[in-house]
Amino acid sequence: MPLPNQSSTAALSVLIILQTVMLSALYAGVPPHPPVATPLFGIAPFLGAAISAAVAAMLLGSSTSQYGRGLSLLATVMALVSFGPQKYFDAQFGLIWPAVIGGQLASLALLWGLVSGLLSGNANARQEETQ
């Protein structure tokens, strides 16, 4: 069984690669690519921020440090903007489903790691209090 940090690093790597491919497709104009902008923000800067959050989470220890866990959660939320369940209703879902499913599985793995880390941390804290 992989160590928790290895699972988180693997999931963050999936998100980084998927978002880098999306950004490359956008720049190259290769369909299907994300739109250039949304009503709220430009896609390229958003993907850059999402990739940066994922890399920073990996460097800080995505499941071992408070900052790493926070950035891991941020990277997950930002990835779900691109790969969340709303994409099942996207007109191009037939073309993008591998990325959507991969992004969702990676996001679930990250969320599972964060929740199980919090629960085991709370259990360890309670155990230390009783000793």
Secondary structure by P-SEA (a helix, b strand, c coil): cccaaaaaaaaaaaaaaaaaaaaaaaaaccccccccccccccaaaaaaaaaaaaaaaaaacccccaaaaaaaaaaaaaaaaaccccccccccccccaaaaaaaaaaaaaaaaaaaaaaaaaaaaaaaaaac
